[in-house]
């Protein structure tokens, strides 16, 4: 792990960060239970379980004051009426925020907190989305052909809680519709017990 | 201050963030004592004390877990052989990092820590610079004509210590040279007492 200041090209010639400590390639199978159209999901798995998204990140000590950061790439694709998306997660330390800066593509960040509030902010190149502390977040790629590419920064002590979303889902679904998208209730969602 | 997630255009139509809570326009006079060519500095003040740089930022609670962020714009210009630059500062809470992402222009981030180490990382569009905890940092615009524009993110509890650099300066000067720049010792620098 670097102890001196450092620099790198966020989006290098290969469409990846020019330097990174870790590269995560998440296949569709990792999102089991998250898409509403189960037959379409199973059909996609049989056709090769494609990589739905990738994350390049720089390693930092997991302590307050350090900033974990990197590149998120959600590939284009659909499962029924739903777009390819990330698993989505809360931070294990709830009182930690995250900042996204969209570099390429179009999509949205779907968010919700444990009080049951939800929010959707669109991603377009140049747009910054601030995830206030306590909000789970999922990136969704609206494009049929192009990657959604964002730069992310979060406090390194945040940790990841994937389990809450894995078991309960997000409250809202984002569904493709002619000329755009619509937001629908997720019939499989259950609230976090207070 | 916003308590819900929010989004904005980082570089809006007017060359500023589309939303911001504060706008700082720092005139050259705020950098008194930082340029090595004092007659050139005084001449520039007499010619109108131009704005050397601007910062648009979103307000966040000054607590760990929140991320202060915004847009930094260093205008082009020179004082003798030195380029326009920011005052530069340590974070008051030394154990806090900062991330910069260069959006436009070319320049560098000059850094140093209290042990006397220094570092220079160049800014070009797409380049990320990570300021590890404990390093003071100053943005320098190498262009004669164009702004240096960067997106910055730092932990909101970091605070600012401008006084150390105001009184001691940076260890190194970055001086314009035919075809590039060179790094020289700052004769007016003094180390931080241990």
Interface residues (C-beta under 8 A of the other chain):
Chain A: X2 X3 X4 X5 X6 X7 X8 X9 X10 X11 X58 X60 X63 X64 X65 X66 X67 X69 X93 X95 X96 X97 X98 X99 X101 X109 X111 X117 X119 X121 X122 X126 X127 X128 X129 X130 X131 X132 X133 X135 X151 X153 X154 X155 X157 X158
Chain B: X2 X3 X4 X5 X6 X7 X8 X9 X10 X11 X58 X60 X63 X64 X65 X66 X67 X69 X93 X95 X96 X97 X98 X99 X101 X109 X111 X117 X119 X121 X122 X126 X127 X128 X129 X130 X131 X132 X133 X135 X151 X153 X154 X155 X157 X158
